[in-house]
Amino acid sequence: MSQDNLAKLECSQCKRANYFSTRNKKTLKNRLEMKKFCRHCKKHTMHKETK
């Protein structure tokens, strides 16, 4: 995986980075948002892309 295509996903409640995902910068102009499981909160929360 290329470093410039990686996106770090952060939990919107506890603010911890839990996941890394790839994205296509040509087709996706805005930041990624996914509902993922946070093992620190122990529930499904919204995860947003950070810098």
C-alpha positions as a LaTeX table, in Angstrom:
\begin{tabular}{lrrr}
\hline
Residue & $x$ (\AA) & $y$ (\AA) & $z$ (\AA) \\
\hline
Met1 & 0.00 & 0.00 & 0.00 \\
Ser2 & 1.22 & 3.43 & $-0.87$ \\
Gln3 & 1.62 & 5.94 & 1.97 \\
Asp4 & $-0.23$ & 8.72 & 0.15 \\
Asn5 & $-3.34$ & 6.54 & $-0.33$ \\
Leu6 & $-3.62$ & 5.54 & 3.34 \\
Ala7 & $-6.21$ & 7.24 & 5.53 \\
Lys8 & $-6.17$ & 7.07 & 9.33 \\
Leu9 & $-9.65$ & 6.63 & 10.84 \\
Glu10 & $-10.34$ & 8.11 & 14.28 \\
Cys11 & $-13.28$ & 7.36 & 16.58 \\
Ser12 & $-15.59$ & 10.37 & 16.92 \\
Gln13 & $-16.30$ & 9.65 & 20.61 \\
Cys14 & $-12.99$ & 8.64 & 22.23 \\
Lys15 & $-10.74$ & 10.29 & 19.56 \\
Arg16 & $-8.43$ & 7.28 & 19.20 \\
Ala17 & $-7.06$ & 6.14 & 15.85 \\
Asn18 & $-8.23$ & 2.54 & 15.39 \\
Tyr19 & $-8.17$ & 1.79 & 11.66 \\
Phe20 & $-6.23$ & 2.49 & 8.48 \\
Ser21 & $-7.98$ & 2.42 & 5.12 \\
Thr22 & $-7.07$ & 3.10 & 1.51 \\
Arg23 & $-8.81$ & 5.70 & $-0.60$ \\
Asn24 & $-8.71$ & 6.95 & $-4.16$ \\
Lys25 & $-7.90$ & 10.67 & $-4.03$ \\
Lys26 & $-9.07$ & 11.23 & $-7.60$ \\
Thr27 & $-12.65$ & 10.10 & $-6.95$ \\
Leu28 & $-13.08$ & 10.99 & $-3.26$ \\
Lys29 & $-12.56$ & 14.70 & $-2.61$ \\
Asn30 & $-14.04$ & 14.85 & 0.90 \\
Arg31 & $-12.94$ & 12.94 & 4.01 \\
Leu32 & $-13.96$ & 9.34 & 4.67 \\
Glu33 & $-16.63$ & 8.55 & 7.26 \\
Met34 & $-17.44$ & 4.97 & 8.22 \\
Lys35 & $-19.33$ & 3.29 & 11.01 \\
Lys36 & $-16.82$ & 0.87 & 12.57 \\
Phe37 & $-16.40$ & $-1.01$ & 15.84 \\
Cys38 & $-14.27$ & 0.79 & 18.43 \\
Arg39 & $-12.63$ & $-1.63$ & 20.83 \\
His40 & $-12.01$ & 1.15 & 23.36 \\
Cys41 & $-15.68$ & 2.26 & 23.48 \\
Lys42 & $-16.83$ & $-1.35$ & 22.92 \\
Lys43 & $-19.55$ & $-0.32$ & 20.45 \\
His44 & $-20.05$ & 0.74 & 16.84 \\
Thr45 & $-19.28$ & 4.44 & 16.37 \\
Met46 & $-18.66$ & 6.83 & 13.52 \\
His47 & $-15.00$ & 6.93 & 12.45 \\
Lys48 & $-13.68$ & 9.91 & 10.49 \\
Glu49 & $-10.51$ & 10.38 & 8.51 \\
Thr50 & $-7.74$ & 12.45 & 10.12 \\
Lys51 & $-4.67$ & 14.05 & 8.59 \\
\hline
\end{tabular}
